[in-house]
Amino acid sequence: MTVPLIRCTIDPADPSSTSSELLVLGPSLGTTSSLWSPAVAALTASGGRRATRVLRFDLPGHGASPAATEPFTMAELADSVLRLVDEAGGGRFHYAGVSLGGAIGIELALRHPDRLLSLGIFCSDAKIGTEQTWIDRLAQVTSQGTPSLVSGTPARWFAADFIARQPAVASAILKDLSETDDASYAFCCGALAHFDRTADVGTISVPTIAVSGSEDPVTTPEAVAHLAVGIPGAHYVEIPNASHLAAIERPVEAAGILADLLASGGDLHSRGVRTRRAVLGDAHVDAADAKITAETAGFQEFITRYAWGDVWSRPELSRRDRSIATLASLVTGSHEHEIAMHVRAALTNGLTRSEIAEVMLHTALYAGLPPANRALAIARDIFAEIDTKETHG
């Protein structure tokens, strides 16, 4: 088989890290590796990429990858990703991909399960669309070129308000589509027309998170949730107010899912360290670690392994959900010394200030007014402190 040539960008891990852990990110048809740039930035900002290198690749004829000269299959695309990984040092790796990139991930999990640490399937499925859909798309691009796709694509790719919120980002993505090599795009359509792993996903054995955008008309939330049910142990996540390119529409939420993906592989301690840093931030964890003594070391190890490496890393609830449950529990127990830390964590995990206040208001019904009132005062002080730092830089 001919392995299509693809090119990649490697974002190095924290220079202070000794880890060689690798996260590979695949784009959707018609986009480039820049699709993942905002999520990678958000993952880095949260501390979630502290010990991880990130490899982002372009499909044939997209971005930096050369144009394809003959048809290829999804299996060949998966093999080309493995070639890139081997050139980057080899070994096992985490993988996440959007749409066609997600289909490549499914193929990797089925063909090379020994190489994957975890799998993130974003807005994708074991079969995307119908064979006729892709044959028609192939014919359009062959006769009219990829620029002919631009006018009809936003309705498939973006939530209703995305272009208004992020006009420059949307424009750049659509520009990448118009500049994609026509023949290479058509070959990708051919690969998708013949891709159907519906009967095989029940044998996927790696930790898997399946993700949909709430407004995605291509791989609908219902379809992706059904896919997750068919993969043993898979966890389903729906990103609100996002469509088919949820990874760039909601990069903070996508970064949180990537952090969960990274945490799903490895031993409890390693997972715990990653999750704790992603939720609480490097500064907090570094300060806490600096205070460890011989007498408290055992307790800190217990917390790292079982609170963060086990419970906080379980896929059954999102980190956002766990922040809501944690805040409610802390208010109920009047654990004021923990509330400030978890207000910050809740912001990191995607809750807004108003949502945090609403959690405390709701908790007041069952825990009582005094503890909720005190918790709101603590949250108010945290918000003010953040605003002061932002104002004075």
C-alpha positions as CSV (number, residue, x, y, z in Angstrom):
1,M,0.0,0.0,0.0
2,T,1.1,3.5,-0.7
3,V,1.3,5.6,2.5
4,P,0.2,9.2,1.8
5,L,2.8,11.9,2.7
6,I,1.7,14.1,5.6
7,R,3.6,16.8,7.5
8,C,3.3,17.7,11.2
9,T,4.0,20.4,13.8
10,I,5.5,19.3,17.1
11,D,4.8,21.5,20.1
12,P,7.5,20.6,22.7
13,A,6.7,19.7,26.3
14,D,7.8,21.9,29.2
15,P,11.6,22.0,29.0
16,S,11.8,21.0,32.7
17,S,9.9,17.8,32.1
18,T,11.6,14.5,31.7
19,S,8.5,12.9,30.2
20,S,8.3,11.9,26.5
21,E,4.6,11.4,26.5
22,L,3.0,12.3,23.2
23,L,-0.4,13.6,22.2
24,V,-1.3,13.4,18.5
25,L,-4.0,15.7,17.1
26,G,-5.7,15.1,13.8
27,P,-7.7,17.7,11.8
28,S,-11.0,17.5,9.9
29,L,-11.3,17.4,6.2
30,G,-10.7,20.8,4.7
31,T,-8.9,22.2,7.8
32,T,-5.2,22.2,8.9
33,S,-3.3,21.6,12.1
34,S,-4.2,25.2,13.1
35,L,-7.7,23.8,14.0
36,W,-6.2,22.6,17.3
37,S,-4.1,25.7,18.1
38,P,-6.5,27.4,20.5
39,A,-7.2,24.2,22.4
40,V,-3.4,23.5,22.7
41,A,-2.9,27.0,24.0
42,A,-5.7,26.5,26.5
43,L,-4.3,23.2,27.5
44,T,-0.9,24.7,28.0
45,A,-2.3,27.6,30.1
46,S,-4.1,25.2,32.4
47,G,-0.9,23.2,33.0
48,G,-2.4,20.2,31.2
49,R,0.5,19.9,28.7
50,R,3.3,20.3,31.3
51,A,4.8,16.9,30.6
52,T,3.4,16.3,27.1
53,R,4.6,16.9,23.5
54,V,1.9,17.6,21.0
55,L,2.1,16.5,17.4
56,R,-0.4,18.1,15.0
57,F,-0.5,16.9,11.4
58,D,-2.0,18.1,8.1
59,L,-3.9,15.8,5.8
60,P,-2.5,15.2,2.2
61,G,-2.9,18.4,0.2
62,H,-3.8,20.4,3.3
63,G,-1.6,23.0,5.0
64,A,2.0,22.0,4.9
65,S,1.4,18.5,3.5
66,P,2.2,17.8,-0.2
67,A,-0.7,17.0,-2.6
68,A,-1.6,13.4,-3.1
69,T,-1.2,11.9,-6.5
70,E,-3.4,8.8,-6.1
71,P,-6.3,7.6,-4.0
72,F,-5.7,6.3,-0.5
73,T,-7.7,4.6,2.3
74,M,-8.4,5.4,5.9
75,A,-6.0,2.6,6.8
76,E,-3.3,4.2,4.8
77,L,-3.9,7.5,6.5
78,A,-3.6,5.8,9.9
79,D,-0.3,4.2,8.8
80,S,1.0,7.6,7.8
81,V,0.3,8.9,11.3
82,L,2.2,6.0,12.8
83,R,5.1,6.8,10.5
84,L,5.1,10.4,11.8
85,V,5.0,9.1,15.4
86,D,7.9,6.8,14.8
87,E,9.9,9.6,13.2
88,A,9.2,11.7,16.4
89,G,10.5,9.0,18.7
90,G,8.0,6.2,18.5
91,G,6.3,4.4,21.4
92,R,2.7,4.7,22.6
93,F,0.7,7.9,22.3
94,H,-2.6,9.6,23.1
95,Y,-4.7,10.5,20.0
96,A,-7.5,12.9,19.4
97,G,-9.0,13.9,16.0
98,V,-11.9,15.9,14.6
99,S,-14.3,14.4,12.0
100,L,-12.0,12.7,9.4
101,G,-9.2,13.0,12.0
102,G,-11.5,11.1,14.5
103,A,-12.1,8.4,11.9
104,I,-8.3,8.0,11.6
105,G,-8.3,7.6,15.4
106,I,-10.9,4.8,15.2
107,E,-8.8,3.1,12.6
108,L,-5.6,3.4,14.7
109,A,-7.5,2.0,17.7
110,L,-8.6,-1.0,15.7
111,R,-5.5,-1.7,13.8
112,H,-2.8,-0.7,16.3
113,P,-4.3,-0.9,19.8
114,D,-0.9,-1.6,21.3
115,R,0.3,1.9,20.2
116,L,-2.5,4.0,21.7
117,L,-2.7,5.2,25.3
118,S,-6.1,6.8,24.8
119,L,-8.5,7.9,22.0
120,G,-10.5,11.1,21.7
121,I,-13.1,11.1,18.9
122,F,-14.3,14.6,18.3
123,C,-17.4,15.1,16.1
124,S,-16.8,11.9,14.3
125,D,-18.2,8.4,13.9
126,A,-17.4,4.9,12.7
127,K,-19.2,5.9,9.5
128,I,-19.7,9.6,8.6
129,G,-22.5,10.4,6.2
130,T,-23.4,8.1,3.4
131,E,-21.3,6.8,0.5
132,Q,-23.4,8.9,-1.9
133,T,-22.7,12.1,0.2
134,W,-19.0,11.7,-0.4
135,I,-19.3,10.7,-4.0
136,D,-21.4,13.9,-4.6
137,R,-18.8,16.0,-2.7
138,L,-16.0,14.4,-4.7
139,A,-17.7,15.2,-8.0
140,Q,-18.3,18.9,-6.9
141,V,-14.6,19.4,-5.9
142,T,-13.4,17.7,-9.0
143,S,-15.4,19.9,-11.3
144,Q,-15.5,23.2,-9.4
145,G,-12.6,23.1,-6.9
146,T,-12.6,23.5,-3.1
147,P,-13.5,27.3,-3.3
148,S,-16.9,26.1,-4.4
149,L,-17.5,24.6,-0.9
150,V,-16.9,27.7,1.1
151,S,-20.4,29.3,0.9
152,G,-22.2,26.1,2.1
153,T,-19.7,25.0,4.7
154,P,-20.3,27.4,7.7
155,A,-23.8,25.9,8.3
156,R,-22.2,22.5,8.7
157,W,-19.1,23.6,10.6
158,F,-20.1,26.4,13.0
159,A,-22.7,27.1,15.6
160,A,-25.1,29.9,14.7
161,D,-23.3,32.7,16.6
162,F,-19.7,31.6,16.0
163,I,-18.9,33.8,13.0
164,A,-20.2,36.8,14.9
165,R,-18.1,35.9,17.9
166,Q,-14.9,34.9,16.1
167,P,-15.0,36.4,12.6
168,A,-11.2,36.3,12.1
169,V,-11.0,32.6,13.2
170,A,-13.9,31.6,11.0
171,S,-12.4,33.5,8.0
172,A,-9.0,31.8,8.5
173,I,-10.5,28.3,8.6
174,L,-12.6,28.9,5.5
175,K,-9.5,30.2,3.8
176,D,-7.7,27.0,4.6
177,L,-10.6,25.1,3.0
178,S,-10.4,27.2,-0.2
179,E,-6.6,26.6,-0.5
180,T,-6.8,22.9,0.0
181,D,-5.6,20.9,-3.1
182,D,-8.6,19.8,-5.1
183,A,-7.4,16.3,-5.9
184,S,-6.3,15.6,-2.4
185,Y,-9.6,16.7,-1.0
186,A,-11.4,14.5,-3.5
187,F,-9.2,11.5,-2.4
188,C,-10.2,12.2,1.2
189,C,-13.8,12.1,0.1
190,G,-13.1,8.7,-1.5
191,A,-11.6,7.4,1.7
192,L,-14.6,8.5,3.7
193,A,-17.0,7.0,1.2
194,H,-15.6,3.6,1.8
195,F,-15.0,4.0,5.6
196,D,-17.3,2.0,7.8
197,R,-16.1,0.6,11.1
198,T,-19.6,0.3,12.6
199,A,-19.4,-3.4,13.2
200,D,-15.9,-3.2,14.7
201,V,-16.0,-0.5,17.4
202,G,-17.1,-2.9,20.0
203,T,-13.6,-4.3,20.0
204,I,-11.8,-1.0,20.8
205,S,-9.9,-1.6,23.9
206,V,-8.2,1.8,24.7
207,P,-9.7,4.4,27.0
208,T,-12.0,6.5,24.8
209,I,-13.9,9.8,25.0
210,A,-16.4,10.5,22.3
211,V,-17.3,14.2,21.9
212,S,-20.1,16.0,20.0
213,G,-21.1,19.6,19.5
214,S,-24.6,20.2,20.7
215,E,-25.5,21.8,17.3
216,D,-23.6,19.5,15.0
217,P,-25.8,18.5,12.0
218,V,-23.1,16.2,10.5
219,T,-22.2,13.9,13.4
220,T,-25.2,14.6,15.7
221,P,-25.1,14.3,19.4
222,E,-27.4,11.3,19.2
223,A,-25.0,9.6,16.7
224,V,-21.9,10.3,18.8
225,A,-23.6,9.2,22.0
226,H,-24.6,6.0,20.2
227,L,-21.0,5.5,19.2
228,A,-19.8,5.9,22.8
229,V,-22.3,3.2,23.9
230,G,-20.9,0.8,21.4
231,I,-17.3,1.2,22.6
232,P,-16.5,-0.6,25.8
233,G,-16.0,1.8,28.7
234,A,-16.2,4.9,26.5
235,H,-17.3,8.2,27.9
236,Y,-19.6,10.6,26.0
237,V,-19.2,14.4,26.3
238,E,-21.4,17.1,24.6
239,I,-19.9,20.5,24.2
240,P,-22.7,23.2,24.3
241,N,-23.1,25.9,21.7
242,A,-20.8,24.2,19.3
243,S,-21.2,22.5,15.9
244,H,-18.9,20.2,13.8
245,L,-15.7,22.0,14.6
246,A,-16.3,22.0,18.4
247,A,-12.5,21.9,19.1
248,I,-12.0,25.4,17.7
249,E,-15.4,26.8,18.6
250,R,-15.0,25.9,22.3
251,P,-11.2,25.5,22.8
252,V,-11.3,25.8,26.6
253,E,-13.8,22.9,26.8
254,A,-11.8,21.0,24.2
255,A,-8.7,21.5,26.3
256,G,-10.4,20.1,29.3
257,I,-11.4,17.0,27.4
258,L,-7.8,16.6,26.1
259,A,-6.6,16.9,29.7
260,D,-9.1,14.2,30.7
261,L,-7.8,12.1,27.8
262,L,-4.2,12.5,29.0
263,A,-5.2,11.5,32.5
264,S,-6.9,8.4,31.3
265,G,-3.6,6.7,30.6
266,G,-0.8,5.8,33.0
267,D,-0.6,4.9,36.7
268,L,-2.7,6.6,39.4
269,H,0.1,8.8,40.6
270,S,1.0,10.2,37.1
271,R,-2.6,10.7,36.3
272,G,-3.2,12.4,39.6
273,V,-0.3,14.8,39.1
274,R,-1.6,15.8,35.6
275,T,-5.2,16.2,36.7
276,R,-4.3,18.1,39.9
277,R,-2.1,20.5,37.9
278,A,-4.7,21.0,35.2
279,V,-7.5,21.8,37.7
280,L,-5.6,23.7,40.4
281,G,-2.8,25.2,38.4
282,D,1.0,24.8,38.6
283,A,1.5,27.6,41.1
284,H,-0.9,26.1,43.6
285,V,0.5,22.6,43.3
286,D,4.1,23.8,43.4
287,A,3.4,25.8,46.5
288,A,1.7,22.8,48.1
289,D,4.5,20.4,47.2
290,A,7.1,22.8,48.7
291,K,5.3,22.4,52.1
292,I,5.5,18.6,52.1
293,T,7.3,17.2,55.1
294,A,8.2,13.6,56.0
295,E,5.1,13.5,58.2
296,T,2.7,14.7,55.5
297,A,4.3,13.0,52.5
298,G,2.1,9.9,52.8
299,F,-1.1,11.9,53.0
300,Q,-0.1,13.9,49.9
301,E,0.6,10.7,48.0
302,F,-2.8,9.4,49.0
303,I,-4.5,12.6,47.8
304,T,-2.6,12.6,44.5
305,R,-3.3,8.9,43.7
306,Y,-6.9,8.5,44.9
307,A,-8.5,11.9,44.9
308,W,-6.9,13.2,41.7
309,G,-5.6,10.1,40.0
310,D,-8.8,8.1,40.5
311,V,-12.0,10.0,41.4
312,W,-11.2,13.3,39.6
313,S,-9.9,11.4,36.6
314,R,-12.9,9.2,36.2
315,P,-14.8,9.8,32.8
316,E,-18.3,9.4,34.1
317,L,-18.5,13.1,35.1
318,S,-16.8,16.0,33.3
319,R,-14.5,18.2,35.3
320,R,-17.1,20.9,35.1
321,D,-19.6,18.6,36.7
322,R,-17.1,17.6,39.4
323,S,-16.5,21.3,40.2
324,I,-20.3,21.8,40.7
325,A,-20.5,18.8,43.0
326,T,-17.3,19.8,44.9
327,L,-18.5,23.4,45.5
328,A,-21.9,22.2,46.7
329,S,-20.2,19.7,49.1
330,L,-17.8,22.3,50.5
331,V,-20.6,24.8,51.1
332,T,-22.7,22.1,52.8
333,G,-19.8,21.1,55.1
334,S,-18.8,24.7,55.8
335,H,-15.3,23.8,54.6
336,E,-14.3,27.4,54.0
337,H,-10.5,26.8,53.8
338,E,-11.2,24.8,50.6
339,I,-13.8,27.0,48.9
340,A,-11.4,29.6,47.5
341,M,-9.2,27.0,45.9
342,H,-12.2,25.3,44.3
343,V,-13.8,28.5,43.1
344,R,-10.6,29.0,41.1
345,A,-10.7,25.4,39.9
346,A,-14.4,25.9,38.8
347,L,-13.4,28.8,36.7
348,T,-10.6,26.7,35.1
349,N,-13.1,23.9,34.5
350,G,-15.4,26.2,32.5
351,L,-18.0,27.5,35.0
352,T,-18.8,31.2,34.7
353,R,-18.9,33.5,37.8
354,S,-22.7,33.6,37.6
355,E,-22.9,29.8,37.4
356,I,-20.7,29.5,40.5
357,A,-23.0,31.9,42.4
358,E,-26.0,29.9,41.2
359,V,-24.5,26.7,42.6
360,M,-24.1,28.4,45.9
361,L,-27.6,29.8,45.8
362,H,-29.1,26.4,45.0
363,T,-27.0,24.8,47.8
364,A,-28.4,27.3,50.3
365,L,-31.8,25.7,49.9
366,Y,-30.4,22.4,51.4
367,A,-27.3,23.4,53.4
368,G,-28.7,26.6,54.9
369,L,-28.2,30.4,54.4
370,P,-25.1,31.1,56.6
371,P,-22.7,28.7,54.9
372,A,-23.9,29.7,51.4
373,N,-23.6,33.4,52.3
374,R,-20.0,32.9,53.6
375,A,-19.1,30.9,50.4
376,L,-20.5,33.7,48.2
377,A,-18.4,36.2,50.1
378,I,-15.3,34.1,49.5
379,A,-16.1,33.7,45.8
380,R,-16.7,37.5,45.6
381,D,-13.2,38.1,47.1
382,I,-11.6,35.7,44.6
383,F,-13.3,37.4,41.6
384,A,-12.1,40.8,42.9
385,E,-8.6,39.5,43.3
386,I,-8.6,38.2,39.7
387,D,-10.0,41.5,38.4
388,T,-7.3,43.4,40.2
389,K,-4.6,41.3,38.8
390,E,-6.0,41.6,35.3
391,T,-6.3,45.4,35.6
392,H,-2.8,45.9,37.0
393,G,-1.2,43.2,34.9
